[in-house]
Amino acid sequence: MVKVIVTQDFKDNFSQQLNAYKSEIDSAIEKIKTEESRFLLTGTLSSTEISAYRSKLSKEREQQEIAKKELEEKQKEIKSLEIGSIFPYMQLDSTVDIKEGDNLFERISGGEITIRDGIVVSIKP
C-alpha cells in the first residue's frame, strides 16, 4: 500500500489527474452518443441487430457514466482532505521474497510506503 501525506501540491496534482480522466470519459461518452446517432440514421440492419447494438452501446455508456460519478466522488474526497493527513493512494503489486518457515499471509499483506510530494518518507515491510 502506498500512502500519501497530504499536501496542497498533492491535492492539486491529484485533482488535475482526476480532471484529465474525467475529460477522457466525457469524450468516450460523446463518441458513444455519436455512434448511437450514426447507427440510427443508417437503418441498414435488422431489428434484432439494432436491438443488440443499441443494448451494447447503452451498456458502454452506462459504464462510462458510473466511472464518471466515481471520479466526481473522488474529487470531492480529495478536496475535503486535510493538509498533513494520511491518504491511502494506491496499491502496488510487487514480488516478495519468502523462505521456508515464513508466514505467507504476513509477507504478502504487510508492506506500506508513505510518501510526501513524491518523496518516500517511510517503508514498513
Backbone torsions as a table, in degrees:
resi	resn	phi	psi	omega
1	MET	NA	134.2	174.3
2	VAL	-106.4	123.6	178.0
3	LYS	-113.9	149.9	-176.8
4	VAL	-119.3	135.1	167.9
5	ILE	-81.4	117.0	-171.8
6	VAL	-68.7	127.0	173.0
7	THR	-126.7	167.8	177.7
8	GLN	-63.8	-37.7	176.9
9	ASP	-60.0	-43.9	178.2
10	PHE	-59.9	-48.1	-179.2
11	LYS	-59.2	-44.0	-179.2
12	ASP	-65.1	-47.5	-178.6
13	ASN	-65.0	-43.4	-179.1
14	PHE	-66.3	-39.5	176.8
15	SER	-61.9	-39.8	177.5
16	GLN	-63.8	-41.7	177.4
17	GLN	-61.3	-45.0	-179.7
18	LEU	-63.9	-38.8	177.3
19	ASN	-63.9	-38.7	178.0
20	ALA	-64.8	-43.6	177.8
21	TYR	-62.6	-40.4	179.5
22	LYS	-62.8	-40.1	177.7
23	SER	-63.2	-40.7	176.9
24	GLU	-61.6	-41.9	179.2
25	ILE	-66.0	-43.0	177.7
26	ASP	-58.7	-40.7	177.6
27	SER	-63.7	-42.1	179.4
28	ALA	-64.0	-39.8	178.6
29	ILE	-64.6	-42.5	178.5
30	GLU	-63.4	-39.2	177.4
31	LYS	-62.7	-40.2	178.6
32	ILE	-64.7	-43.9	178.9
33	LYS	-61.5	-42.1	178.3
34	THR	-63.0	-43.4	179.1
35	GLU	-62.5	-40.4	177.6
36	GLU	-61.3	-45.8	-179.6
37	SER	-63.7	-46.9	179.8
38	ARG	-60.7	-41.7	-179.0
39	PHE	-62.7	-43.5	-179.0
40	LEU	-67.8	-30.5	-178.5
41	LEU	-76.5	-27.4	-177.6
42	THR	-69.6	-45.3	176.9
43	GLY	59.6	28.1	-177.2
44	THR	-101.1	1.3	-177.7
45	LEU	-106.0	161.6	177.9
46	SER	-73.2	165.6	-178.6
47	SER	-63.2	-32.8	177.8
48	THR	-67.6	-44.4	178.8
49	GLU	-65.2	-40.2	178.5
50	ILE	-60.9	-47.0	-179.1
51	SER	-61.6	-44.4	-179.5
52	ALA	-64.7	-43.2	-177.8
53	TYR	-68.5	-41.9	178.1
54	ARG	-63.1	-38.5	178.6
55	SER	-63.2	-43.4	179.0
56	LYS	-62.0	-47.5	-179.9
57	LEU	-64.3	-38.8	178.4
58	SER	-63.3	-41.6	179.1
59	LYS	-65.7	-42.0	178.2
60	GLU	-61.5	-44.5	-179.3
61	ARG	-65.9	-39.5	178.2
62	GLU	-61.6	-42.6	178.4
63	GLN	-63.0	-40.4	178.9
64	GLN	-66.4	-39.4	178.8
65	GLU	-64.8	-39.7	177.6
66	ILE	-63.9	-45.0	178.6
67	ALA	-61.1	-39.4	179.3
68	LYS	-63.8	-42.8	178.9
69	LYS	-64.8	-38.9	177.5
70	GLU	-62.6	-40.6	177.3
71	LEU	-64.5	-40.5	179.1
72	GLU	-64.0	-38.5	176.4
73	GLU	-65.3	-41.5	178.6
74	LYS	-63.4	-38.4	178.2
75	GLN	-62.5	-41.8	177.4
76	LYS	-62.7	-42.1	179.7
77	GLU	-61.8	-44.6	-179.0
78	ILE	-63.2	-42.3	179.7
79	LYS	-61.1	-33.2	-175.9
80	SER	-84.7	-7.2	-179.2
81	LEU	-66.1	139.8	177.4
82	GLU	-88.1	140.9	176.6
83	ILE	-60.1	131.7	-179.8
84	GLY	94.0	-12.6	178.3
85	SER	-76.8	167.7	-180.0
86	ILE	-103.0	130.6	-179.0
87	PHE	-122.4	125.2	176.5
88	PRO	-71.6	103.5	-169.4
89	TYR	-82.2	-50.9	-177.3
90	MET	-160.0	162.9	174.9
91	GLN	-105.7	130.4	177.4
92	LEU	-107.6	141.0	171.9
93	ASP	-96.2	135.6	179.4
94	SER	-153.7	171.5	176.6
95	THR	-86.8	153.2	180.0
96	VAL	-131.0	131.1	175.4
97	ASP	-80.8	127.5	176.2
98	ILE	-130.9	158.0	176.7
99	LYS	-140.9	168.4	178.6
100	GLU	-55.4	137.5	179.4
101	GLY	94.3	-15.3	177.9
102	ASP	-71.3	147.8	171.9
103	ASN	-84.8	108.3	-174.9
104	LEU	-56.7	-43.3	-175.9
105	PHE	-65.7	-36.2	175.7
106	GLU	-68.1	-39.5	-177.4
107	ARG	-67.4	-38.6	-175.0
108	ILE	-89.3	-13.1	-176.3
109	SER	-110.5	-2.1	-169.1
110	GLY	-85.2	-45.1	-164.9
111	GLY	-53.0	141.8	179.3
112	GLU	-147.7	129.7	177.4
113	ILE	-117.4	132.1	176.4
114	THR	-114.3	133.0	-179.0
115	ILE	-126.9	156.3	172.2
116	ARG	-133.4	118.2	-178.6
117	ASP	51.7	41.6	175.7
118	GLY	84.5	-6.5	-178.6
119	ILE	-98.2	129.3	179.6
120	VAL	-68.1	124.9	179.5
121	VAL	-99.8	-38.4	178.6
122	SER	-154.5	154.3	175.9
123	ILE	-131.3	125.2	177.1
124	LYS	-118.3	119.5	-178.3
125	PRO	-70.2	NA	NA
